[in-house]
Amino acid sequence: MIEFLKELIAAEGPMPIDRYMALCLGHPNYGYYMSRDPFGASGDFTTAPEISQIFGELIGIWSVAAWEAIGKPSPFILVEFGPGRGTLMADLLRATSRMAEFQAALKVHLIETSPTLRKLQREKLGENIEWHETLETLPQEPMIFVANEFFDALPIRQILNHAGQCFERCVGVENDALASQVRPLHGRPFEADGMHEFSPVSQAVAQLLGARISALGGAGIVIDYGYLKSGVGDTLQALRGHKSCGILEYPGASDLTAHVDFEALAAAFISGGAVALPPLTQGAFLSDMGIEQRLTTLSAKLHGKPREDFVAGGKRLVGKDEMGQLFKVLGVAQAQRQAIYPFETT
């Protein structure tokens, strides 16, 4: 991958960070996600569905409540963006398996570009699933969507504002090695000095989703780490073997992510025509959805270390010093609906 990038930069010049991210994560031959399972102890990171089954179960209960709030459309598509190993969807479907009307109306669709992960999803979920490269090919039907740790992996641009001038962060080559560089940009500078991050891809996806929900009906939920208000700072990071590394150190062999700007994301959903519901922290959302009660019920059936590990996993999802505060939850819905708990109460 490094030699490929160096050749590309030699031919075309330094590349913006968003292109670098897109190539490192999604290149058909060299991309990080295209040929590996990055999850779990043997991978590079662990997501909430892999930590505790309760996470997917509560998302399932929320999905039923959201479906009821928008009028129980039938049929409808249940869509997950970036479904990983299929763990969240498996737990969601198991938790809602006795809700006959919901189950009869849904058809599962997964947005996944990785052949390796599609194989794992098929093994876990079976063949009665439809896969898509992008959301543009989804059926024109009402939807309930779930996007857990999806937007953080979409490419970002980084613009450095300093003393009334703007510079874009790029990846170039110096001394035969990849190197971070900046190039001047013309135009109106930002008000605040510092690194400004924005994701045109994320905004385009959210706007298109908002337009579909406005036109066809639906609701959805975005769970990711990030900040509620747009700010200044460099949040781009790389992970390899559950440890931080340089973003240029292992291109194509390390995970690249950036914090999600939930204010900008909500604005994009709204510009598409959907309604963005008041966001919550993951800890508050899961607590309102009953994680403590579920944790108590399930852990009572376990003993010794299995019980300790199970309880610890649940606590990790809501702990203020762990995932509970860093991760945020944004609800999205059609304009005409009943209140959707826990974002709205009557």
Residue frames as qw, qx, qy, qz and C-alpha x, y, z in Angstrom:
[[0.000, 0.884, 0.467, 0.000, 0.00, 0.00, 0.00],
 [0.322, -0.762, 0.087, 0.555, 2.82, 2.44, 0.84],
 [0.356, -0.151, 0.584, 0.714, 4.44, 2.05, -2.59],
 [0.168, 0.615, 0.694, 0.333, 1.05, 2.47, -4.29],
 [0.141, -0.920, -0.295, 0.216, 0.43, 5.73, -2.39],
 [0.377, -0.594, 0.289, 0.649, 3.92, 7.04, -3.12],
 [0.332, 0.148, 0.678, 0.639, 3.50, 6.35, -6.84],
 [0.054, 0.779, 0.601, 0.169, 0.10, 8.06, -6.82],
 [0.252, -0.882, -0.093, 0.388, 1.49, 11.12, -5.02],
 [0.421, -0.331, 0.469, 0.702, 4.45, 11.27, -7.42],
 [0.239, 0.359, 0.703, 0.565, 2.04, 11.32, -10.36],
 [0.112, -0.757, -0.530, -0.366, -0.65, 13.64, -8.98],
 [0.022, 0.543, -0.289, 0.788, 0.89, 15.57, -6.09],
 [0.035, -0.038, 0.776, -0.629, 0.01, 15.56, -2.37],
 [0.352, -0.414, -0.732, -0.411, -3.44, 14.12, -1.62],
 [0.412, -0.491, 0.176, -0.747, -5.96, 15.61, 0.84],
 [0.244, -0.215, 0.845, -0.424, -6.67, 13.62, 3.99],
 [0.748, 0.196, 0.322, -0.546, -10.10, 12.53, 2.79],
 [0.765, 0.464, -0.386, -0.222, -8.64, 10.82, -0.26],
 [0.180, 0.450, -0.832, 0.268, -5.91, 9.23, 1.83],
 [0.487, -0.079, 0.680, -0.543, -8.53, 7.84, 4.23],
 [0.811, 0.330, 0.051, -0.479, -10.72, 6.57, 1.43],
 [0.636, 0.498, -0.586, -0.059, -7.83, 4.71, -0.21],
 [0.024, 0.383, -0.838, 0.387, -6.43, 3.31, 3.04],
 [0.505, 0.018, 0.663, -0.552, -9.81, 2.00, 4.19],
 [0.724, 0.401, 0.398, -0.396, -11.62, 1.09, 1.00],
 [0.279, 0.571, -0.630, -0.448, -9.20, 0.42, -1.86],
 [0.921, 0.096, -0.138, -0.352, -10.36, -2.82, -3.55],
 [0.826, 0.256, -0.449, 0.223, -6.91, -4.43, -3.29],
 [0.438, 0.245, -0.523, 0.688, -5.14, -2.67, -0.43],
 [0.371, -0.573, -0.001, -0.731, -7.96, -1.26, 1.72],
 [0.128, -0.297, 0.767, -0.554, -8.05, -2.00, 5.44],
 [0.637, 0.059, 0.473, -0.606, -11.65, -3.21, 5.51],
 [0.692, 0.389, -0.349, -0.498, -11.59, -5.17, 2.29],
 [0.723, 0.242, -0.646, -0.016, -9.73, -8.32, 3.32],
 [0.287, 0.129, -0.772, 0.552, -9.79, -8.60, 7.11],
 [0.516, -0.684, -0.496, -0.141, -11.93, -8.96, 10.20],
 [0.242, 0.528, -0.345, 0.738, -10.77, -5.99, 12.33],
 [0.577, -0.589, 0.000, -0.566, -12.98, -6.71, 15.35],
 [0.914, -0.376, -0.139, -0.059, -12.35, -8.35, 18.71],
 [0.634, -0.681, 0.303, 0.205, -9.29, -9.36, 20.68],
 [0.725, -0.021, 0.477, 0.497, -7.44, -10.62, 17.62],
 [0.392, 0.744, 0.339, 0.422, -8.27, -7.49, 15.61],
 [0.343, 0.303, -0.127, 0.880, -7.63, -3.80, 16.12],
 [0.255, -0.179, 0.265, -0.913, -10.70, -2.59, 18.02],
 [0.063, -0.338, -0.931, 0.124, -13.91, -3.74, 19.71],
 [0.261, -0.309, -0.234, -0.884, -17.37, -2.25, 19.14],
 [0.473, -0.193, 0.438, -0.739, -20.35, -2.17, 21.49],
 [0.883, 0.047, -0.166, -0.437, -22.19, -5.15, 19.91],
 [0.727, 0.253, -0.608, 0.195, -19.10, -7.31, 20.48],
 [0.017, 0.352, -0.625, 0.697, -18.87, -6.17, 24.12],
 [0.307, 0.141, 0.759, -0.557, -22.41, -7.07, 25.18],
 [0.042, 0.356, 0.853, 0.379, -25.44, -8.68, 23.54],
 [0.013, -0.689, -0.568, 0.450, -27.62, -6.21, 25.44],
 [0.031, -0.442, 0.215, 0.870, -26.53, -3.40, 23.13],
 [0.152, -0.017, -0.738, -0.658, -28.10, -4.96, 20.03],
 [0.134, -0.479, -0.864, 0.080, -31.11, -6.12, 22.00],
 [0.037, -0.656, -0.373, 0.655, -31.93, -2.59, 23.16],
 [0.085, 0.314, -0.428, -0.843, -31.42, -1.23, 19.65],
 [0.126, -0.238, -0.895, -0.355, -33.95, -3.83, 18.58],
 [0.093, -0.631, -0.689, 0.343, -36.50, -2.67, 21.16],
 [0.006, 0.564, -0.004, -0.826, -35.90, 0.93, 20.07],
 [0.050, 0.093, -0.697, -0.709, -36.40, -0.06, 16.42],
 [0.100, -0.477, -0.867, -0.108, -39.81, -1.56, 17.20],
 [0.090, -0.696, -0.436, 0.564, -40.84, 1.55, 19.13],
 [0.007, -0.437, 0.300, 0.848, -39.68, 3.80, 16.28],
 [0.056, -0.140, -0.842, -0.518, -41.54, 1.64, 13.74],
 [0.098, -0.626, -0.760, 0.145, -44.72, 1.94, 15.80],
 [0.103, -0.643, -0.186, 0.736, -44.24, 5.72, 16.15],
 [0.084, 0.329, -0.462, -0.819, -44.13, 6.20, 12.36],
 [0.683, 0.209, 0.007, -0.699, -47.32, 4.22, 11.84],
 [0.681, -0.101, 0.725, -0.023, -46.16, 0.60, 11.47],
 [0.525, 0.570, -0.371, -0.512, -45.44, 0.70, 7.71],
 [0.643, -0.096, 0.758, 0.045, -45.63, -2.72, 6.07],
 [0.885, -0.086, -0.148, 0.432, -43.50, -3.69, 4.32],
 [0.067, -0.970, 0.232, -0.005, -40.46, -1.74, 5.45],
 [0.776, 0.370, -0.380, 0.341, -36.71, -2.19, 5.17],
 [0.655, -0.738, 0.101, 0.127, -34.50, -2.63, 8.23],
 [0.640, 0.665, -0.196, 0.331, -31.12, -1.23, 7.20],
 [0.654, -0.675, 0.103, 0.326, -27.78, -1.37, 8.97],
 [0.433, 0.851, -0.259, 0.148, -24.82, 0.69, 7.80],
 [0.236, 0.597, -0.698, 0.316, -21.42, -0.90, 8.40],
 [0.845, -0.366, -0.068, -0.385, -22.76, -4.04, 10.12],
 [0.258, -0.624, 0.720, -0.161, -19.37, -5.52, 11.09],
 [0.020, -0.139, 0.989, 0.038, -19.68, -9.23, 11.79],
 [0.475, -0.320, -0.600, -0.559, -23.49, -9.01, 11.87],
 [0.297, -0.164, -0.793, 0.506, -23.56, -9.23, 15.65],
 [0.207, 0.157, 0.285, -0.923, -25.77, -6.19, 16.26],
 [0.572, 0.063, -0.384, -0.722, -28.32, -7.29, 13.67],
 [0.522, -0.080, -0.849, -0.011, -28.37, -10.86, 15.03],
 [0.148, -0.217, -0.694, 0.670, -29.04, -9.58, 18.56],
 [0.330, 0.144, 0.012, -0.933, -31.65, -7.11, 17.25],
 [0.599, 0.004, -0.584, -0.548, -33.55, -9.82, 15.38],
 [0.431, -0.144, -0.859, 0.237, -33.38, -12.23, 18.33],
 [0.008, -0.188, -0.527, 0.829, -34.71, -9.57, 20.72],
 [0.460, 0.239, 0.000, -0.855, -37.65, -8.82, 18.42],
 [0.150, 0.061, -0.935, -0.317, -38.34, -12.40, 17.33],
 [0.023, 0.425, 0.869, -0.250, -41.60, -12.60, 19.31],
 [0.226, 0.560, 0.153, -0.782, -42.93, -9.34, 17.89],
 [0.563, 0.293, 0.742, 0.217, -44.74, -11.02, 15.02],
 [0.367, 0.876, 0.302, -0.079, -46.13, -7.95, 13.30],
 [0.089, -0.872, 0.379, 0.296, -42.73, -6.23, 13.22],
 [0.465, -0.299, 0.777, 0.302, -40.96, -9.38, 11.99],
 [0.568, 0.477, 0.663, 0.099, -43.52, -10.01, 9.27],
 [0.296, 0.934, 0.151, -0.130, -43.17, -6.49, 7.89],
 [0.192, -0.833, 0.416, 0.312, -39.37, -6.20, 7.77],
 [0.895, 0.381, -0.010, 0.233, -36.75, -7.10, 5.20],
 [0.565, -0.681, 0.194, 0.424, -33.10, -6.81, 6.25],
 [0.627, 0.719, -0.025, 0.297, -30.72, -4.83, 4.05],
 [0.665, -0.574, 0.088, 0.469, -27.04, -4.29, 4.85],
 [0.372, 0.909, -0.176, 0.061, -24.74, -1.56, 3.52],
 [0.718, -0.502, 0.418, 0.239, -21.36, -3.28, 3.31],
 [0.503, 0.769, -0.348, -0.184, -18.43, -2.96, 0.88],
 [0.151, -0.573, 0.805, -0.037, -16.09, -5.56, 2.39],
 [0.749, 0.117, -0.580, -0.297, -16.24, -9.08, 0.86],
 [0.351, 0.125, -0.829, 0.416, -14.65, -10.50, 4.02],
 [0.232, 0.044, 0.556, -0.797, -17.23, -8.94, 6.33],
 [0.682, 0.103, -0.226, -0.688, -20.10, -9.87, 4.01],
 [0.616, 0.098, -0.781, -0.035, -19.02, -13.49, 4.36],
 [0.144, -0.014, -0.767, 0.625, -19.08, -13.23, 8.17],
 [0.434, 0.092, 0.209, -0.872, -22.48, -11.53, 8.06],
 [0.704, 0.102, -0.492, -0.502, -23.88, -14.25, 5.84],
 [0.468, 0.048, -0.853, 0.227, -22.61, -16.94, 8.21],
 [0.001, -0.104, -0.656, 0.748, -24.29, -15.25, 11.17],
 [0.411, 0.296, 0.225, -0.832, -27.51, -14.01, 9.57],
 [0.608, 0.316, 0.728, -0.002, -28.19, -16.48, 6.78],
 [0.315, 0.146, 0.599, 0.721, -29.06, -15.92, 3.14],
 [0.035, 0.770, 0.620, 0.150, -32.34, -14.05, 3.60],
 [0.262, -0.744, -0.034, 0.614, -30.48, -10.72, 3.52],
 [0.584, 0.725, 0.192, 0.309, -29.78, -8.21, 0.76],
 [0.561, -0.457, 0.061, 0.688, -26.44, -6.42, 0.55],
 [0.362, 0.903, 0.176, 0.153, -25.65, -3.05, -1.01],
 [0.614, 0.160, -0.094, 0.767, -22.51, -1.09, -1.75],
 [0.017, 0.079, -0.131, 0.988, -24.33, 2.22, -1.19],
 [0.265, 0.392, 0.666, -0.576, -27.73, 3.38, 0.00],
 [0.346, 0.355, -0.293, -0.817, -28.70, 4.50, -3.50],
 [0.394, 0.063, -0.831, -0.388, -29.69, 0.93, -4.42],
 [0.162, 0.151, 0.822, -0.525, -32.01, 0.41, -1.44],
 [0.021, 0.528, 0.794, 0.302, -35.67, -0.29, -2.31],
 [0.130, -0.325, -0.044, -0.936, -38.00, 2.70, -2.39],
 [0.587, -0.521, -0.604, -0.138, -39.78, 1.76, 0.84],
 [0.421, -0.831, 0.146, -0.332, -40.05, 3.14, 4.38],
 [0.691, 0.259, -0.565, 0.368, -37.00, 2.32, 6.49],
 [0.615, -0.780, 0.116, -0.013, -35.69, 1.91, 9.97],
 [0.689, 0.534, -0.361, 0.332, -31.91, 2.33, 9.89],
 [0.716, -0.668, 0.082, 0.186, -29.08, 1.74, 12.34],
 [0.579, 0.667, -0.277, 0.378, -25.59, 3.22, 11.94],
 [0.707, -0.693, 0.102, 0.097, -23.30, 2.16, 14.79],
 [0.469, -0.585, 0.454, 0.481, -19.69, 3.32, 14.41],
 [0.654, 0.513, 0.468, 0.301, -20.24, 3.97, 10.72],
 [0.232, 0.955, 0.082, 0.163, -19.79, 7.71, 10.29],
 [0.457, -0.798, 0.321, 0.225, -16.49, 7.83, 12.23],
 [0.656, -0.143, 0.593, 0.444, -14.81, 5.86, 9.42],
 [0.513, 0.761, 0.349, 0.191, -16.01, 8.10, 6.60],
 [0.600, 0.180, 0.011, 0.779, -13.28, 10.35, 5.17],
 [0.171, -0.903, -0.246, 0.309, -12.73, 13.86, 6.53],
 [0.476, 0.646, -0.053, 0.594, -10.95, 16.96, 5.30],
 [0.554, -0.608, -0.246, 0.513, -8.74, 18.93, 7.66],
 [0.291, 0.777, 0.103, 0.548, -8.36, 22.69, 7.21],
 [0.553, -0.367, -0.312, 0.680, -5.88, 24.57, 9.38],
 [0.055, 0.911, 0.217, 0.347, -6.86, 28.17, 10.06],
 [0.643, -0.412, -0.150, 0.627, -4.01, 30.39, 11.24],
 [0.214, -0.490, 0.039, 0.844, -3.63, 34.16, 11.38],
 [0.443, 0.625, 0.062, -0.640, -6.29, 34.76, 8.76],
 [0.389, 0.456, -0.681, -0.421, -5.03, 32.14, 6.33],
 [0.905, -0.030, 0.284, -0.316, -6.26, 28.62, 5.53],
 [0.165, 0.502, -0.829, -0.183, -4.19, 25.55, 4.75],
 [0.925, -0.028, -0.090, -0.369, -5.39, 22.05, 3.89],
 [0.497, -0.487, 0.718, -0.002, -3.65, 19.08, 5.44],
 [0.805, 0.442, -0.300, -0.257, -2.39, 16.64, 2.84],
 [0.839, -0.306, 0.411, 0.183, -0.22, 13.54, 2.57],
 [0.489, 0.795, -0.344, -0.102, 2.94, 13.94, 0.54],
 [0.949, -0.003, -0.092, 0.300, 6.33, 12.26, 0.25],
 [0.021, -0.915, 0.374, -0.150, 9.53, 13.48, 1.90],
 [0.130, -0.573, 0.806, -0.068, 12.81, 11.55, 1.99],
 [0.423, 0.086, -0.851, -0.298, 11.06, 8.60, 0.31],
 [0.109, -0.286, -0.874, 0.377, 8.49, 8.36, 3.15],
 [0.154, -0.729, -0.556, -0.370, 4.89, 9.47, 3.56],
 [0.287, -0.130, -0.356, 0.880, 4.72, 12.83, 5.32],
 [0.019, 0.809, 0.554, -0.198, 2.05, 15.25, 6.53],
 [0.295, 0.068, 0.207, 0.930, 2.05, 18.49, 4.53],
 [0.186, 0.718, 0.480, -0.469, -0.16, 21.53, 4.11],
 [0.315, 0.291, 0.467, 0.773, -1.14, 23.52, 1.05],
 [0.095, 0.240, 0.225, -0.940, -2.62, 27.03, 1.07],
 [0.152, 0.576, 0.787, 0.158, -6.31, 27.49, 0.34],
 [0.010, -0.138, -0.106, -0.985, -7.95, 30.62, -0.97],
 [0.395, -0.560, -0.614, -0.391, -11.24, 31.87, 0.31],
 [0.394, -0.706, 0.109, -0.578, -12.79, 33.16, 3.50],
 [0.304, 0.234, -0.831, 0.402, -10.97, 31.85, 6.59],
 [0.532, -0.534, -0.657, 0.004, -12.74, 30.37, 9.61],
 [0.284, -0.873, 0.023, -0.397, -13.41, 32.61, 12.58],
 [0.709, -0.639, 0.296, -0.022, -11.42, 30.47, 15.02],
 [0.250, 0.655, -0.711, -0.051, -7.79, 29.47, 14.62],
 [0.551, -0.249, 0.774, -0.187, -6.94, 25.77, 14.74],
 [0.005, 0.067, -0.918, -0.392, -7.75, 22.57, 12.85],
 [0.631, 0.209, 0.190, -0.723, -11.25, 22.42, 11.38],
 [0.167, -0.036, 0.963, 0.210, -12.54, 18.99, 10.33],
 [0.643, 0.306, 0.187, -0.677, -15.51, 18.29, 8.13],
 [0.389, -0.019, 0.900, 0.194, -16.73, 15.29, 6.19],
 [0.424, 0.273, -0.308, -0.807, -18.37, 15.97, 2.84],
 [0.377, -0.013, -0.893, -0.243, -19.08, 12.24, 2.48],
 [0.085, -0.302, -0.821, 0.477, -20.86, 12.05, 5.85],
 [0.256, 0.395, 0.202, -0.859, -22.94, 15.10, 5.04],
 [0.421, 0.200, -0.582, -0.667, -23.90, 13.69, 1.64],
 [0.301, -0.141, -0.943, -0.002, -24.96, 10.35, 3.15],
 [0.005, 0.381, 0.665, -0.643, -26.99, 12.06, 5.91],
 [0.315, 0.345, -0.074, -0.881, -28.66, 14.42, 3.45],
 [0.431, 0.081, -0.745, -0.502, -29.63, 11.56, 1.15],
 [0.225, -0.246, -0.910, 0.245, -30.95, 9.55, 4.09],
 [0.123, 0.376, 0.416, -0.819, -32.92, 12.57, 5.25],
 [0.393, 0.249, -0.360, -0.808, -34.43, 12.98, 1.78],
 [0.389, -0.060, -0.889, -0.235, -35.44, 9.29, 1.62],
 [0.124, -0.332, -0.798, 0.488, -37.05, 9.45, 5.05],
 [0.227, 0.358, 0.143, -0.894, -38.90, 12.63, 4.11],
 [0.454, 0.218, -0.510, -0.697, -40.17, 11.13, 0.85],
 [0.594, -0.014, -0.774, -0.221, -40.81, 7.51, 1.88],
 [0.710, -0.596, 0.010, -0.374, -41.14, 7.60, 5.67],
 [0.832, 0.056, -0.457, 0.309, -38.94, 6.14, 8.33],
 [0.441, -0.861, 0.211, -0.138, -36.65, 6.68, 11.28],
 [0.825, 0.278, -0.365, 0.329, -33.13, 5.78, 12.29],
 [0.605, -0.786, 0.093, 0.085, -30.42, 5.97, 14.87],
 [0.576, 0.630, -0.366, 0.371, -26.75, 6.99, 14.68],
 [0.737, -0.664, 0.077, 0.095, -24.37, 5.86, 17.44],
 [0.719, 0.455, -0.167, 0.498, -20.77, 6.99, 17.35],
 [0.531, -0.535, -0.190, 0.629, -18.06, 8.73, 19.29],
 [0.298, 0.512, 0.256, 0.764, -17.86, 12.44, 18.73],
 [0.119, -0.228, -0.362, 0.896, -18.97, 15.86, 19.93],
 [0.187, 0.688, 0.682, -0.163, -22.38, 17.51, 20.07],
 [0.156, 0.943, 0.064, -0.288, -21.23, 20.97, 18.96],
 [0.737, 0.563, -0.035, 0.372, -18.91, 21.75, 16.04],
 [0.486, -0.828, 0.153, 0.234, -15.48, 22.69, 17.33],
 [0.403, 0.794, -0.453, 0.041, -11.80, 22.96, 16.55],
 [0.554, -0.530, 0.639, -0.059, -9.23, 20.20, 16.94],
 [0.443, 0.406, -0.755, -0.261, -7.43, 17.30, 15.29],
 [0.755, -0.195, 0.464, -0.419, -9.36, 14.09, 16.05],
 [0.808, 0.400, -0.394, -0.179, -8.01, 11.86, 13.26],
 [0.487, -0.545, 0.667, -0.148, -6.54, 8.71, 14.77],
 [0.676, 0.306, -0.639, -0.201, -5.19, 5.31, 13.79],
 [0.716, -0.401, 0.484, -0.303, -5.47, 2.02, 15.67],
 [0.685, 0.344, -0.635, -0.091, -3.55, -1.21, 15.20],
 [0.587, -0.050, -0.755, 0.287, -3.72, -4.11, 17.62],
 [0.446, -0.773, -0.451, 0.015, -5.87, -2.05, 20.03],
 [0.493, -0.528, -0.047, 0.690, -3.11, 0.55, 20.31],
 [0.270, 0.925, 0.046, -0.262, -2.73, 4.01, 18.85],
 [0.677, -0.055, 0.378, 0.629, -0.27, 4.48, 16.01],
 [0.013, -0.449, 0.206, 0.869, 0.63, 7.21, 13.54],
 [0.659, 0.548, 0.302, -0.419, -1.90, 7.81, 10.78],
 [0.541, 0.703, -0.405, -0.222, 0.87, 7.44, 8.18],
 [0.331, -0.531, 0.777, -0.065, 2.56, 4.52, 9.88],
 [0.338, 0.039, 0.936, 0.090, 0.55, 1.54, 8.61],
 [0.476, 0.313, -0.137, -0.810, -1.58, 2.68, 5.65],
 [0.705, 0.124, -0.542, -0.440, -4.05, -0.01, 4.71],
 [0.618, -0.055, -0.757, 0.206, -3.15, -2.04, 7.80],
 [0.131, -0.205, -0.603, 0.760, -4.52, 0.21, 10.55],
 [0.012, 0.745, 0.664, 0.060, -7.97, 1.60, 11.26],
 [0.173, 0.100, 0.003, 0.980, -8.45, 5.31, 10.56],
 [0.163, -0.727, -0.663, -0.073, -11.29, 7.20, 12.23],
 [0.105, 0.243, -0.153, 0.952, -12.24, 10.71, 13.33],
 [0.095, 0.366, 0.682, -0.626, -14.73, 12.03, 15.86],
 [0.100, 0.571, 0.696, 0.424, -18.18, 12.64, 14.43],
 [0.051, 0.016, 0.127, -0.990, -19.48, 16.21, 14.37],
 [0.081, 0.469, 0.874, -0.102, -23.06, 15.56, 15.47],
 [0.160, 0.668, 0.217, -0.694, -24.13, 19.16, 14.99],
 [0.196, 0.443, -0.548, -0.682, -23.07, 19.09, 11.34],
 [0.021, -0.084, -0.975, -0.206, -24.54, 15.62, 10.87],
 [0.157, 0.565, 0.702, -0.403, -27.91, 16.66, 12.30],
 [0.214, 0.634, -0.069, -0.740, -27.93, 19.71, 10.02],
 [0.126, 0.252, -0.788, -0.547, -27.35, 17.45, 7.01],
 [0.053, 0.340, 0.938, -0.041, -30.27, 15.18, 7.94],
 [0.161, 0.673, 0.432, -0.578, -32.45, 18.25, 8.35],
 [0.156, 0.529, -0.377, -0.745, -31.35, 19.70, 5.01],
 [0.060, 0.006, -0.924, -0.378, -32.49, 16.47, 3.41],
 [0.501, -0.301, -0.349, -0.733, -35.95, 16.88, 4.91],
 [0.648, -0.325, -0.680, 0.109, -35.90, 14.64, 7.99],
 [0.419, -0.828, 0.079, -0.364, -36.15, 15.67, 11.62],
 [0.518, 0.276, -0.660, 0.470, -33.09, 15.30, 13.86],
 [0.649, -0.669, -0.335, -0.140, -34.16, 14.43, 17.41],
 [0.230, -0.869, 0.363, -0.246, -32.32, 15.90, 20.43],
 [0.686, 0.317, -0.633, 0.166, -29.15, 13.79, 20.82],
 [0.757, -0.620, 0.121, -0.168, -28.22, 11.86, 23.95],
 [0.046, -0.601, 0.797, -0.032, -25.05, 10.34, 25.31],
 [0.600, 0.065, -0.774, -0.190, -24.84, 6.58, 24.85],
 [0.157, -0.028, -0.821, 0.548, -24.93, 6.16, 28.62],
 [0.374, 0.176, 0.329, -0.849, -28.17, 8.12, 28.92],
 [0.634, 0.183, -0.437, -0.612, -29.77, 6.38, 25.94],
 [0.534, 0.047, -0.844, 0.006, -28.99, 2.86, 27.16],
 [0.008, -0.078, -0.726, 0.684, -30.02, 3.69, 30.71],
 [0.498, 0.184, 0.110, -0.840, -33.36, 5.05, 29.49],
 [0.680, 0.183, -0.555, -0.443, -33.81, 1.90, 27.40],
 [0.867, -0.372, 0.097, -0.317, -33.40, -0.29, 30.48],
 [0.601, 0.470, -0.624, 0.170, -29.86, -1.62, 30.35],
 [0.161, -0.419, 0.714, -0.537, -29.57, -1.94, 34.13],
 [0.784, -0.029, 0.353, -0.510, -32.70, -4.08, 34.40],
 [0.879, 0.385, -0.248, -0.137, -31.62, -6.27, 31.49],
 [0.334, 0.557, -0.686, 0.326, -28.13, -6.62, 32.95],
 [0.429, -0.317, 0.641, -0.551, -29.56, -7.70, 36.30],
 [0.886, 0.126, 0.159, -0.416, -31.89, -10.25, 34.73],
 [0.825, 0.448, -0.344, 0.002, -29.31, -11.90, 32.49],
 [0.210, 0.572, -0.685, 0.399, -26.42, -11.85, 34.95],
 [0.654, -0.329, 0.453, -0.509, -28.55, -13.66, 37.55],
 [0.971, 0.174, 0.000, -0.162, -28.26, -16.78, 35.36],
 [0.661, 0.528, -0.423, 0.326, -24.45, -16.69, 35.47],
 [0.740, -0.666, 0.019, 0.093, -21.90, -17.38, 38.17],
 [0.742, -0.326, 0.220, 0.543, -18.25, -16.62, 38.91],
 [0.277, -0.361, 0.346, 0.820, -16.05, -15.02, 36.28],
 [0.140, 0.401, 0.706, 0.567, -18.58, -15.33, 33.43],
 [0.153, -0.847, -0.508, 0.040, -20.97, -13.22, 35.52],
 [0.364, -0.681, 0.028, 0.635, -18.26, -10.70, 36.37],
 [0.294, -0.081, 0.543, 0.782, -17.27, -10.35, 32.72],
 [0.056, 0.596, 0.708, 0.375, -20.86, -10.01, 31.59],
 [0.227, -0.876, -0.350, 0.240, -21.61, -7.27, 34.10],
 [0.389, -0.523, 0.222, 0.725, -18.33, -5.49, 33.30],
 [0.275, 0.219, 0.636, 0.687, -19.23, -5.47, 29.59],
 [0.058, -0.786, -0.580, -0.206, -22.57, -3.85, 30.27],
 [0.359, -0.814, -0.139, 0.434, -21.01, -1.27, 32.59],
 [0.452, -0.199, 0.383, 0.781, -18.41, -0.43, 29.93],
 [0.193, 0.531, 0.616, 0.550, -21.16, 0.67, 27.57],
 [0.200, -0.870, -0.372, -0.253, -22.58, 3.26, 29.98],
 [0.627, -0.506, -0.172, 0.567, -19.61, 4.27, 32.15],
 [0.110, 0.984, 0.037, -0.138, -18.79, 7.98, 32.01],
 [0.250, -0.737, 0.550, 0.302, -15.08, 7.24, 31.85],
 [0.487, -0.019, 0.814, 0.318, -15.57, 4.60, 29.17],
 [0.149, 0.272, 0.690, 0.654, -18.09, 4.59, 26.30],
 [0.034, -0.695, -0.693, 0.190, -21.06, 6.15, 28.03],
 [0.047, -0.827, -0.111, 0.550, -20.00, 9.79, 27.71],
 [0.196, -0.397, 0.561, 0.699, -17.76, 9.74, 24.62],
 [0.083, 0.248, 0.844, 0.467, -20.36, 8.04, 22.41],
 [0.333, 0.247, 0.180, -0.892, -23.44, 9.99, 21.34],
 [0.265, 0.356, 0.888, 0.118, -26.79, 8.84, 19.96],
 [0.229, 0.258, -0.137, -0.928, -28.72, 10.81, 17.34],
 [0.425, 0.415, 0.797, -0.112, -32.26, 9.89, 16.38],
 [0.126, 0.187, -0.426, -0.876, -33.72, 10.79, 12.98],
 [0.308, 0.406, 0.841, -0.181, -37.34, 10.54, 11.89],
 [0.080, 0.501, 0.581, 0.637, -40.04, 11.61, 9.48],
 [0.114, -0.258, 0.153, -0.947, -41.95, 14.76, 10.37],
 [0.710, -0.265, -0.109, -0.643, -45.33, 13.09, 10.93],
 [0.564, 0.058, -0.796, 0.212, -44.97, 10.65, 13.82],
 [0.670, -0.705, -0.209, -0.102, -45.75, 9.88, 17.40],
 [0.237, -0.846, 0.461, -0.125, -43.11, 10.68, 20.03],
 [0.850, 0.247, -0.442, 0.145, -40.06, 8.39, 19.82],
 [0.652, -0.726, 0.209, -0.058, -38.68, 7.40, 23.22],
 [0.436, -0.651, -0.389, 0.484, -36.22, 8.24, 24.70],
 [0.329, 0.149, 0.172, 0.916, -35.48, 11.23, 22.48],
 [0.313, -0.322, -0.161, -0.879, -39.03, 12.57, 22.80],
 [0.079, -0.264, -0.883, 0.379, -41.51, 12.12, 25.60],
 [0.234, -0.527, -0.486, -0.656, -45.19, 12.96, 25.76]]
